[in-house]
Amino acid sequence: MSRWAALPAELDPRVRQLVVRLRRLKDHSGLSLRQLAARTGYSQKSWERYLGGRSLPPREAVEALARAVDEEPTRLLALHEVAAEAWRTGRREATAGAPEQEPLVAPGSLSAEATGPRSPGRSLRVALVAGAVALVLALSTAVLLVVRLSGGDPAQPASPLVATGGQSSPAVSASRPPSVSASPPAPAYTCRPERVDGRWYAGLSRTRDAILANGHAGPEVAEAQCLLRRAGISPGAVDGIFGPVTERAVRQVQRRAGLVVDGIIGPHTWKALRQ
């Protein structure tokens, strides 16, 4: 059994779950990293990054590892799909939160110390451009000031005044864009359990092999939530969203049915839910 280094603390739990699963499969197979590289076509350095949590393995690499260790790839690919979405979300958030780099030279600055020596012709062109920009800004400011003082809009007639609480205030322009409405609520699902041909259905989906994991959403998730409730295990609200509460309920039913406890709904878990 390999002694793995601890995964990065900031690693998303969904990515961590995939990496831990890949580590276990590699250890149980008895393959070294060099042997794994030879069987999968991905270099030893690549597998060191993938299994160290420093880089997300591509889908093809996960599938190649499953073939190399004689493992059914369906569950691994479901874990990879969830981990890939978490990885992309984390990268977008990191990019959005990064501070903008300050310019080395302040805009409009003509300092010789900041920009270095310039030829007389270039300095003249820069001065002319700066003067033109300043003139345009001055004219724009003057136009806006006149419009404000006249109470009007250069593109629209002045709006009438409406008395509000004893004071006059401008009426809302009819051309003003409507306010953004709140996002629509999540769809409501109703459980209608019925037994058909010896199997339970909740009226939302008849699937028996869809792969569902934390982060998925839709009627298939709501169907599983209804069946979990019927089995006496609370998945939280029946909202069609596979979250941590639903995952704990899935693990509980897997443990009760003697299945692999991984919190992922696959054909075997569906069979247990529909019995």
Sequence and secondary structure as in RCSB ss.txt:
>XXXX:A:sequence
MSRWAALPAELDPRVRQLVVRLRRLKDHSGLSLRQLAARTGYSQKSWERYLGGRSLPPREAVEALARAVDEEPTR
LLALHEVAAEAWRTGRREATAGAPEQEPLVAPGSLSAEATGPRSPGRSLRVALVAGAVALVLALSTAVLLVVRLS
GGDPAQPASPLVATGGQSSPAVSASRPPSVSASPPAPAYTCRPERVDGRWYAGLSRTRDAILANGHAGPEVAEAQ
CLLRRAGISPGAVDGIFGPVTERAVRQVQRRAGLVVDGIIGPHTWKALRQ
>XXXX:A:secstr
        TTS HHHHHHHHHHHHHHHHHT  HHHHHHHHSS HHHHHHHHTTSS   HHHHHHHHHHTT  HHH
HHHHHHHHHHHHHHHHHHHHHHS     SS TT   HHHH    HHHHHHHHHHHHHHHHHHHHHHHHHHHHHHH
T BTTB    EEEETTEEEE   TTS                 EEETTEEE SS   SS  B TT BSHHHHHHH
HHHHHTT   SS SSB  HHHHHHHHHHHHHHT   SS B HHHHHHHH 
